[in-house]
Amino acid sequence: MKKLLTIMIALGLACSSHLFGQDKASFRIGKLKYEGGGDWYANPTSLPNLLKFLKENSTVQVGPEEETVEAGGTQIFQYPYVYMTGHGNVAFTDAEAENLRKYLISGGFLHIDDNYGMDKYIRREMKKVFPELEFVALPFSHGIYHMQYDFKNGLPKIHEHDGLPPEGLGLIYEGRLVTFYTYECDLGDGWEDSDVHNDPEDVRQKALEMGVNIILWALLN
């Protein structure tokens, strides 16, 4: 199974590299900068830690840090996986929403990770991007939970927030998962340096493993 997954990763990475204009031996991920007042720059140690874990625990070669991208910019098309987080308001202009839609339907993938407090804003703004779609709960049998690491009960619960169970929500366009929204979970906090969020090691490990699954899904689908 691991050998098969390695082959699949290599093939998927070559394909995504071709589509997004990156070197076949590696890829980069983007962190979405947005307007509206929300702290898009939250959790600065999260993605470097996740990328380090990915590199150490898979055959994927990846840049050591994320690169900032904007919803309305052409550079977003260079990244097969874009991460978005924050605590507050999000605002897309019509042009940004249109550009983000083009990015997603042309093969891009957006992972929205609610850092607590962005839920009502991101639901509103993603309606600008896909007015015809609704977020749907992904079943625990969905492949994103079983890529390299097996999560039989879906997303791990990393932080308490409102005490609700974590939800993995998706926007599915023409049969393809184009946006994955991790809600009441806060994977990004689990990826942070241990001295930033003093989570138990097993909780941090689960957060990192789920992050790897999401990135691999983005590369292969």
NUKOL-454664 format. One record per residue: residue number from 1; x negated, y negated, z negated of N, C-alpha, C in turn. Coordinates in Angstrom, 3 decimals. Each point is the difference from the previous one (the first is absolute). Layout:
<atoms>
ATOM  nr   n.east  n.north     n.up  ca.east ca.north    ca.up   c.east  c.north     c.up
ATOM NUM        X        Y        Z        X        Y        Z        X        Y        Z
...
</atoms>
This chain:
<atoms>
ATOM  nr   n.east  n.north     n.up  ca.east ca.north    ca.up   c.east  c.north     c.up
ATOM   1   -0.835    1.204    0.000    0.835   -1.204    0.000   -0.873   -1.259    0.000
ATOM   2   -1.064    0.006   -0.838   -0.874   -1.174   -0.051   -0.709   -0.213    1.333
ATOM   3   -0.403    1.127    0.650   -0.656   -0.119    1.301    0.962   -0.592    1.018
ATOM   4    1.244    0.468   -0.011    1.008   -0.517    0.917    0.243   -1.483   -0.249
ATOM   5    0.078   -0.387   -1.274    0.226   -1.403   -0.323   -1.169   -0.856    0.480
ATOM   6   -1.227    0.520   -0.139   -1.179   -0.729    0.481    0.089   -0.247    1.499
ATOM   7    0.393    1.034    0.756    0.150   -0.138    1.453    1.083   -1.019    0.324
ATOM   8    1.118    0.091   -0.718    1.099   -0.928    0.233   -0.413   -1.442   -0.293
ATOM   9   -0.750   -0.179   -1.078   -0.471   -1.350   -0.355   -0.901   -0.542    1.096
ATOM  10   -0.917    0.852    0.480   -0.916   -0.438    1.046    0.757   -0.409    1.256
ATOM  11    0.976    0.835    0.383    0.785   -0.307    1.193    0.836   -1.258   -0.198
ATOM  12    0.611   -0.105   -1.167    0.825   -1.173   -0.282   -0.816   -1.256   -0.065
ATOM  13   -1.200    0.095   -0.599   -0.865   -1.160   -0.099   -0.485   -0.440    1.372
ATOM  14   -0.341    0.965    0.853   -0.415   -0.352    1.358    1.127   -0.697    0.738
ATOM  15    1.224    0.506   -0.162    1.160   -0.594    0.651    0.263   -1.396   -0.513
ATOM  16    0.010   -0.170   -1.328    0.285   -1.323   -0.551   -1.118   -0.969    0.335
ATOM  17   -1.252    0.489    0.064   -1.105   -0.874    0.368    0.175   -0.512    1.421
ATOM  18    0.459    0.873    0.883    0.233   -0.410    1.385    1.093   -1.063    0.066
ATOM  19    1.089    0.241   -0.731    1.125   -0.933    0.032   -0.341   -1.337   -0.610
ATOM  20   -0.808    0.005   -1.064   -0.242   -1.219   -0.743   -1.388   -0.589    0.246
ATOM  21   -0.712    0.521    0.976   -1.249   -0.612    0.409   -1.122    0.115   -1.015
ATOM  22   -0.021    1.068   -0.797   -1.048    0.180   -0.985   -0.903    1.153    0.411
ATOM  23   -1.200    0.017   -0.595   -0.947    1.066    0.255    0.588    1.345   -0.425
ATOM  24   -0.224    1.024    0.786    0.593    1.307   -0.269   -0.526    0.635   -1.284
ATOM  25   -1.161   -0.444   -0.486   -0.569    0.608   -1.189    0.559   -0.588   -1.287
ATOM  26    0.709   -1.101    0.082    0.476   -0.649   -1.212    1.224   -0.838    0.311
ATOM  27    0.649   -0.468   -1.049    1.091   -0.937    0.200    0.034   -0.972   -1.173
ATOM  28    0.727   -1.061    0.167    0.127   -1.025   -1.035    1.469   -0.138   -0.361
ATOM  29    0.238   -0.453   -1.211    1.376   -0.279   -0.385    0.151   -1.488   -0.274
ATOM  30    1.221   -0.492    0.179    0.279   -1.405   -0.210    0.865   -0.213   -1.239
ATOM  31   -0.175   -1.138   -0.640    0.862   -0.419   -1.097    0.772   -1.219    0.459
ATOM  32    1.319    0.061   -0.105    0.845   -1.017    0.603    0.074   -1.264   -0.853
ATOM  33   -0.367   -1.106    0.604    0.159   -1.323   -0.603    1.330   -0.572    0.481
ATOM  34    0.784   -0.513   -0.926    1.320   -0.517    0.361    0.280   -1.285   -0.768
ATOM  35    0.979   -0.752    0.487    0.409   -1.243   -0.646    1.189    0.259   -0.924
ATOM  36    0.395   -1.024   -0.734    1.158    0.094   -0.872   -0.317   -0.156   -1.471
ATOM  37   -1.288    0.079   -0.346   -0.395   -0.194   -1.388   -0.392    1.261   -0.735
ATOM  38    0.300    1.157    0.568   -0.396    1.246   -0.653   -1.505    0.211    0.075
ATOM  39   -0.535    0.724   -0.976   -1.456    0.203   -0.071   -0.422    1.204    0.846
ATOM  40   -0.092   -0.223    1.284   -0.386    1.044    0.946   -1.389    0.556   -0.312
ATOM  41   -0.805   -0.788   -0.695   -1.397    0.331   -0.305   -0.137    0.781   -1.308
ATOM  42    1.095    0.432   -0.594   -0.039    0.696   -1.288   -0.834    1.282    0.075
ATOM  43   -0.459    0.441   -1.156   -0.740    1.262   -0.146   -1.233    0.069    0.911
ATOM  44   -0.963   -0.900   -0.198   -1.144   -0.051    0.922   -0.889    1.238    0.004
ATOM  45    0.005    0.791   -1.073   -0.856    1.205   -0.003    0.716    1.236    0.531
ATOM  46    1.296   -0.109    0.271    0.792    1.184    0.368   -0.471    0.666    1.283
ATOM  47    0.028   -0.738    1.088   -0.299    0.614    1.289   -1.453    0.456    0.120
ATOM  48   -0.993   -0.759   -0.501   -1.362    0.553    0.037   -0.127    1.332   -0.730
ATOM  49    0.688    0.142   -1.130   -0.046    1.272   -0.728    0.689    1.116    0.779
ATOM  50    1.137   -0.330    0.624    0.699    1.003    0.792   -0.844    0.432    1.196
ATOM  51   -0.635   -0.949    0.679   -0.808    0.331    1.166   -1.212    0.841   -0.388
ATOM  52   -0.585   -0.293   -1.152   -1.119    0.795   -0.501    0.466    1.430   -0.280
ATOM  53    1.157    0.139   -0.624    0.544    1.323   -0.308    0.315    0.762    1.292
ATOM  54    0.564   -0.692    0.978    0.311    0.628    1.289   -1.262    0.520    0.669
ATOM  55   -1.040   -0.815   -0.010   -1.246    0.390    0.652   -0.646    1.188   -0.696
ATOM  56    0.110    0.046   -1.324   -0.627    1.074   -0.773    0.789    1.302    0.053
ATOM  57    1.286   -0.081    0.344    0.859    1.178   -0.099    0.652    0.394    1.322
ATOM  58   -0.511   -0.513    1.097    0.499    0.394    1.309   -1.102   -0.181    1.025
ATOM  59    0.272    0.385    1.222   -0.973   -0.182    1.081    0.152   -1.357    0.683
ATOM  60    0.945   -0.790   -0.455    0.262   -1.298    0.625   -1.100   -0.994   -0.355
ATOM  61   -0.525   -0.658    1.002   -0.970   -1.066   -0.208    0.734   -1.341    0.068
ATOM  62   -0.152   -0.783   -1.035    0.789   -1.219   -0.122   -0.872   -1.115   -0.541
ATOM  63    0.310   -1.231    0.369   -0.709   -1.146   -0.529    0.166   -0.096   -1.505
ATOM  64   -0.961   -0.584   -0.717    0.037   -0.019   -1.461    1.013   -0.958   -0.602
ATOM  65    0.464   -0.965    0.771    0.956   -0.980   -0.507    1.062   -0.282    1.051
ATOM  66    1.138   -0.457   -0.487    1.062   -0.408    0.909   -0.339   -1.345    0.638
ATOM  67    0.694   -0.319    1.070   -0.161   -1.289    0.662    1.357   -0.696    0.054
ATOM  68    0.007   -1.295   -0.254    1.247   -0.758   -0.068    0.598   -0.184    1.392
ATOM  69    1.293    0.295    0.131    0.707   -0.203    1.259    1.280   -0.780   -0.285
ATOM  70    0.517   -0.640    1.009    1.231   -0.772   -0.132    1.068    0.571    0.923
ATOM  71    1.242   -0.084   -0.451    1.096    0.605    0.744    0.134   -0.559    1.411
ATOM  72   -0.341   -1.259    0.173    0.172   -0.625    1.305   -1.228    0.021    0.878
ATOM  73   -1.094    0.576   -0.490   -1.254   -0.035    0.747   -0.194    1.185    0.917
ATOM  74   -0.798   -0.193    1.044   -0.282    1.102    0.922   -0.938    1.028   -0.626
ATOM  75   -0.770   -0.404   -1.023   -0.964    0.928   -0.596    0.656    1.172   -0.699
ATOM  76    1.268   -0.136   -0.359    0.675    1.098   -0.689    0.048    1.259    0.861
ATOM  77   -0.041   -0.170    1.312    0.067    1.139    0.913   -1.284    0.831    0.000
ATOM  78   -1.020   -0.449   -0.712   -1.253    0.747   -0.105    0.008    0.999   -1.157
ATOM  79    1.081    0.027   -0.770    0.017    0.800   -1.223    1.139    1.019    0.027
ATOM  80   -0.311    1.292   -0.082    1.059    1.015    0.013    0.792    0.061   -1.304
ATOM  81   -0.576   -0.548   -1.070    0.658   -0.001   -1.315   -0.161   -1.392   -0.602
ATOM  82    1.112   -0.602   -0.391   -0.014   -1.309   -0.655    0.716    0.138   -1.341
ATOM  83   -0.632   -0.531   -1.025    0.510    0.079   -1.375    0.518   -1.367   -0.429
ATOM  84    1.112    0.031   -0.727    0.629   -1.244   -0.464    0.416    0.172   -1.450
ATOM  85   -0.326   -0.981   -0.846    0.393    0.077   -1.399    0.287   -1.400   -0.536
ATOM  86    0.345   -0.081   -1.268    0.275   -1.290   -0.635    1.101    0.116   -1.023
ATOM  87    0.249   -1.124   -0.690    0.998   -0.045   -1.067    1.218   -0.858    0.329
ATOM  88   -0.109   -0.882    0.979    1.066   -0.976    0.164    0.524   -0.145    1.409
ATOM  89    0.278   -1.236    0.365    0.692   -0.296    1.247   -0.849    0.323    1.232
ATOM  90    0.684    0.400    1.032   -0.589    0.274    1.309    0.809   -0.763    1.032
ATOM  91   -0.666   -0.612    0.967    0.724   -0.723    1.043   -0.686    0.202    1.343
ATOM  92    0.730    0.572    0.959   -0.471    0.135    1.368    0.734   -1.014    0.873
ATOM  93   -0.736   -0.678    0.855    0.659   -0.811    1.018    0.584    0.938    1.052
ATOM  94    0.830   -0.540    0.868    0.559    0.827    1.073   -1.102    0.560    0.885
ATOM  95   -1.013   -0.827    0.268   -1.106    0.450    0.850   -0.800    1.102   -0.685
ATOM  96   -0.212   -0.123   -1.311   -0.712    1.036   -0.739    0.791    1.303   -0.022
ATOM  97    1.299   -0.106   -0.216    0.840    1.193   -0.014   -0.029    0.705    1.352
ATOM  98    0.046   -0.765    1.070   -0.038    0.583    1.340   -1.339    0.683    0.260
ATOM  99   -1.076   -0.642   -0.417   -1.328    0.569    0.208   -0.200    1.264   -0.827
ATOM 100    0.487   -0.022   -1.243   -0.110    1.171   -0.857    0.806    1.162    0.570
ATOM 101    1.155   -0.306    0.563    0.803    1.042    0.642   -0.767    0.614    1.171
ATOM 102   -0.608   -0.832    0.828   -0.763    0.509    1.137   -1.138    0.896   -0.471
ATOM 103   -0.674   -0.432   -1.053   -1.093    0.797   -0.560    0.491    1.376   -0.444
ATOM 104    1.115    0.024   -0.699    0.498    1.258   -0.556    0.545    0.944    1.066
ATOM 105    0.708   -0.535    0.986    0.567    0.903    1.008   -1.048    0.436    1.023
ATOM 106   -1.162   -0.663    0.001   -1.064    0.400    0.922   -0.974    0.983   -0.639
ATOM 107    0.288    0.419   -1.225   -0.833    1.023   -0.628   -0.576   -0.376   -1.343
ATOM 108    0.204   -1.235   -0.439   -0.514   -0.424   -1.292    0.811    0.555   -1.159
ATOM 109   -0.562   -0.156   -1.192    0.638    0.533   -1.216   -0.178   -1.010   -1.120
ATOM 110    1.090   -0.316   -0.680   -0.030   -0.940   -1.124    0.355    0.738   -1.282
ATOM 111   -0.883   -0.100   -0.982    0.267    0.537   -1.336    0.256   -1.179   -0.929
ATOM 112    1.225   -0.113   -0.489    0.375   -1.046   -0.953   -0.013    0.618   -1.389
ATOM 113   -0.778   -0.586   -0.890   -0.156    0.532   -1.351    0.437   -1.078   -0.994
ATOM 114    1.216    0.130   -0.512    0.544   -1.000   -0.917   -0.807   -0.018   -1.300
ATOM 115   -0.631   -1.147   -0.248   -0.801   -0.170   -1.205    0.851   -0.496   -1.164
ATOM 116    1.288   -0.053    0.235    1.060   -0.383   -0.936    0.484   -1.423    0.289
ATOM 117    1.228   -0.077    0.467    0.629   -1.295    0.213    0.196   -0.407    1.445
ATOM 118   -0.436    0.820    0.960    0.132   -0.395    1.402    1.163    0.702    0.704
ATOM 119    0.721    0.866   -0.702    0.984    0.862    0.652    1.052   -0.768    0.791
ATOM 120    0.687   -0.936   -0.627    1.090   -0.682    0.702   -0.522   -0.843    1.161
ATOM 121   -1.235   -0.449   -0.096   -0.565   -0.831    1.068   -0.443    0.850    1.189
ATOM 122   -0.622    1.117   -0.280   -0.490    0.809    1.115    1.153    0.659    0.745
ATOM 123    1.067    0.351   -0.703    1.167    0.554    0.683    0.607   -1.050    0.941
ATOM 124    0.079   -1.218   -0.463    0.534   -1.092    0.828   -0.880   -0.244    1.217
ATOM 125   -1.312   -0.058   -0.200   -0.900   -0.353    1.098   -0.162    1.134    1.002
ATOM 126    0.049    1.237   -0.456   -0.098    1.097    0.961    1.255    0.121    0.848
ATOM 127    1.099   -0.582   -0.463    1.198   -0.071    0.835   -0.213   -0.919    1.198
ATOM 128   -0.898   -0.968   -0.130   -0.356   -0.838    1.146   -0.782    0.825    1.031
ATOM 129   -0.793    0.928   -0.501   -0.849    0.809    0.875    0.825    1.087    0.693
ATOM 130    0.836    0.689   -0.775    0.851    1.062    0.536    1.433   -0.213   -0.479
ATOM 131    0.720   -0.924    0.618    1.379   -0.249   -0.452    0.909    1.213    0.131
ATOM 132   -0.363    0.932    0.861    0.837    1.172    0.254   -0.291    1.155   -0.954
ATOM 133   -1.035   -0.130   -0.834   -0.410    1.106   -0.860    0.252   -0.283   -1.471
ATOM 134    0.172    1.074   -0.764    0.097   -0.071   -1.452   -1.101    0.876   -0.600
ATOM 135   -0.498   -0.393   -1.152   -0.913    0.872   -0.721    0.745    1.269   -0.426
ATOM 136   -0.633    1.136    0.228    0.582    1.277   -0.413   -0.988    0.707   -0.914
ATOM 137    0.533    0.723   -0.972   -0.848    0.781   -0.897   -0.535    1.222    0.741
ATOM 138   -1.306    0.189   -0.025   -0.586    1.168    0.651    0.150    1.216   -0.911
ATOM 139    0.432    1.120    0.530    0.125    1.199   -0.828   -1.370    0.467   -0.485
ATOM 140   -0.016    0.693   -1.114   -1.265    0.476   -0.547   -0.703    0.975    0.930
ATOM 141    0.740    0.544    0.941   -0.595    0.920    0.973   -0.716   -0.733    1.139
ATOM 142    0.119   -1.322    0.051   -0.622   -0.757    1.089   -1.513    0.213    0.002
ATOM 143   -0.558    0.038    1.198   -1.425    0.284    0.157   -0.931   -0.973   -0.686
ATOM 144    0.428   -1.223   -0.235   -0.884   -0.990   -0.622   -0.386    0.420   -1.419
ATOM 145    0.829    0.831   -0.612   -0.286    0.478   -1.353   -0.836    1.278   -0.014
ATOM 146   -0.359    0.492    1.181   -0.667    1.305    0.065   -1.135    0.002    1.026
ATOM 147   -0.644   -1.123    0.193   -1.061   -0.067    0.996   -1.241    0.754   -0.474
ATOM 148   -0.749   -0.592   -0.880   -1.170    0.663   -0.584    0.292    0.442   -1.426
ATOM 149    0.833   -0.765   -0.678    0.367    0.304   -1.381    1.512    0.229   -0.066
ATOM 150    0.385    0.924   -0.853    1.392    0.420   -0.056    0.726   -0.707   -1.143
ATOM 151    1.028   -0.773    0.357    0.838   -0.679   -0.984    1.424    0.536    0.152
ATOM 152    0.292    1.064   -0.725    1.274    0.691    0.163    1.187   -0.849   -0.428
ATOM 153   -0.250   -0.981   -0.881    1.079   -0.854   -0.498   -0.104   -1.432    0.514
ATOM 154   -0.653   -0.161    1.132   -0.109   -1.334    0.589   -1.037   -0.848   -0.693
ATOM 155    0.192   -1.303    0.042   -0.981   -0.944   -0.529   -0.267    0.207   -1.488
ATOM 156   -1.264   -0.158   -0.413   -0.291    0.004   -1.431    0.422   -1.330   -0.620
ATOM 157    0.350    0.028   -1.254    0.350   -1.216   -0.734   -1.271   -0.541   -0.645
ATOM 158   -0.427   -1.190    0.427   -1.258   -0.561   -0.494    0.253   -1.016   -1.106
ATOM 159    0.928   -0.930    0.221    0.314   -0.999   -1.028    1.498   -0.056   -0.275
ATOM 160    0.345   -0.447   -1.207    1.358    0.087   -0.498    0.966   -0.877    0.779
ATOM 161   -0.365   -1.284    0.211    0.876   -0.952    0.671    1.378   -0.006   -0.668
ATOM 162    1.046    0.320    0.724    1.345   -0.002   -0.593    0.407    1.371   -0.539
ATOM 163   -0.950    0.916   -0.047    0.290    1.318   -0.533    0.758    0.899    0.946
ATOM 164    0.122   -0.412    1.240    0.716    0.803    0.995   -0.942    1.023    0.622
ATOM 165    0.532    1.067    0.553   -0.871    0.973    0.677   -0.603   -0.624    1.250
ATOM 166   -1.213    0.384    0.360   -0.615   -0.547    1.211    0.759    0.453    1.241
ATOM 167    0.026   -0.883    0.989    0.674    0.323    1.263   -0.938   -0.226    1.174
ATOM 168   -0.030    0.961    0.880   -0.696   -0.150    1.266    1.022   -0.262    1.083
ATOM 169    0.031   -1.230    0.476    1.017   -0.423    0.963   -0.641   -0.243    1.359
ATOM 170    0.739    0.284    1.048   -0.569   -0.157    1.328    0.895   -0.741    0.961
ATOM 171   -0.625   -0.679    0.948    0.682   -0.502    1.190   -0.408    0.921    1.137
ATOM 172    0.977    0.599    0.634   -0.268    0.984    1.046    0.527   -0.534    1.325
ATOM 173   -0.921   -0.176    0.945    0.349   -0.549    1.311   -0.195    1.080    1.048
ATOM 174    1.083    0.348    0.678   -0.022    1.021    1.047   -0.696    1.270   -0.481
ATOM 175    0.337    0.417   -1.216   -0.497    1.245   -0.551   -1.350   -0.079   -0.679
ATOM 176   -0.637   -1.155    0.020   -1.342   -0.150   -0.586    0.051   -0.899   -1.219
ATOM 177   -0.671    0.426   -1.062   -0.126   -0.816   -1.204   -0.988   -1.124    0.278
ATOM 178    0.491   -1.229    0.075   -0.862   -1.133    0.321   -0.357   -0.820   -1.228
ATOM 179    0.832    0.072   -1.047   -0.266   -0.719   -1.241    0.320    0.913   -1.173
ATOM 180   -0.943    0.087   -0.931    0.207    0.771   -1.222   -0.050   -0.973   -1.167
ATOM 181    1.058   -0.012   -0.783    0.142   -0.942   -1.111   -0.026    0.777   -1.312
ATOM 182   -1.052   -0.213   -0.792   -0.122    0.660   -1.294    0.532   -0.948   -1.068
ATOM 183    1.134    0.395   -0.593    0.758   -0.851   -0.915    0.078    0.653   -1.384
ATOM 184   -0.129   -0.803   -1.050    0.015    0.484   -1.387   -1.099    1.050   -0.216
ATOM 185   -1.125   -0.231    0.628   -1.104    0.953   -0.032   -1.304   -0.711   -0.336
ATOM 186   -0.355   -0.974    0.832   -1.201   -0.831   -0.165   -1.291    0.781    0.153
ATOM 187   -0.159    0.625    1.160   -1.231    0.715    0.292   -1.223   -0.899   -0.111
ATOM 188    0.135   -1.259    0.446   -1.140   -0.908    0.003   -0.612   -0.203   -1.366
ATOM 189    0.824   -0.049   -1.045   -0.543   -0.123   -1.352   -0.778    1.249   -0.381
ATOM 190    0.472    1.144    0.469   -0.713    1.246   -0.277   -1.322    0.108    0.731
ATOM 191   -0.156   -0.753    1.097   -1.261   -0.003    0.744   -1.018   -0.972   -0.588
ATOM 192    0.449   -0.935   -0.806   -0.890   -1.030   -0.540   -1.089    0.603   -0.890
ATOM 193   -1.057   -0.813   -0.246   -1.031    0.413   -0.936    0.627    0.367   -1.341
ATOM 194   -0.582    0.978   -0.665    0.570    0.482   -1.252    0.010   -1.058   -1.089
ATOM 195   -0.903   -0.971    0.065   -0.009   -1.046   -1.028    1.024   -1.102    0.296
ATOM 196    0.648    0.066    1.168    1.074   -0.939    0.324    1.327    0.561   -0.502
ATOM 197    0.260    1.252    0.342    1.184    0.702   -0.499   -0.474    1.280   -0.666
ATOM 198    0.151    0.060   -1.285   -0.528    1.123   -0.775    0.941    1.200    0.061
ATOM 199    0.202    0.499    1.204    0.857    1.166    0.181   -0.770    1.278   -0.325
ATOM 200    0.690    1.026   -0.452   -0.662    1.300   -0.161   -0.596    0.461    1.326
ATOM 201   -1.070    0.740   -0.082   -0.715    0.407    1.206    0.879    0.830    0.927
ATOM 202    0.866    0.838   -0.563    0.841    0.824    0.867    1.017   -0.836    0.761
ATOM 203    0.436   -1.111   -0.594    0.922   -0.912    0.689   -0.723   -0.709    1.136
ATOM 204   -1.205   -0.480   -0.258   -0.791   -0.655    1.046   -0.287    0.975    1.142
ATOM 205   -0.298    1.252   -0.352   -0.283    1.008    1.022    1.214    0.224    0.895
ATOM 206    1.174    0.101   -0.600    1.213    0.198    0.789    0.257   -1.182    0.929
ATOM 207   -0.230   -1.211   -0.499    0.198   -1.187    0.835   -0.934    0.024    1.206
ATOM 208   -1.261    0.341   -0.234   -0.974    0.052    1.095    0.349    1.103    0.994
ATOM 209    0.401    1.148   -0.498    0.365    1.110    0.891    1.204   -0.359    0.865
ATOM 210    0.991   -0.651   -0.586    1.155   -0.412    0.791   -0.401   -1.037    1.034
ATOM 211   -0.919   -0.887   -0.369   -0.501   -0.987    0.965   -0.666    0.650    1.192
ATOM 212   -0.773    1.044   -0.242   -0.642    0.742    1.087    1.063    0.611    0.904
ATOM 213    1.012    0.610   -0.594    1.082    0.574    0.799    0.626   -1.028    0.931
ATOM 214    0.245   -1.194   -0.525    0.672   -1.043    0.800   -0.881   -0.417    1.182
ATOM 215   -1.291   -0.195   -0.272   -0.908   -0.404    1.083   -0.114    1.103    1.049
ATOM 216   -0.129    1.234   -0.421   -0.085    1.100    0.957    1.276    0.105    0.823
ATOM 217    1.138   -0.203   -0.645    1.258    0.022    0.752   -0.001   -1.102    1.063
ATOM 218   -0.441   -1.178   -0.388   -0.040   -1.121    0.949   -0.897    0.297    1.187
ATOM 219   -1.109    0.687   -0.229   -0.927    0.307    1.077    0.502    1.090    0.933
ATOM 220    0.779    0.918   -0.543    0.366    1.192    0.776    1.388   -0.051    0.587
ATOM 221    0.787   -1.033   -0.320    1.384   -0.024    0.461    0.355   -1.329    0.659
</atoms>
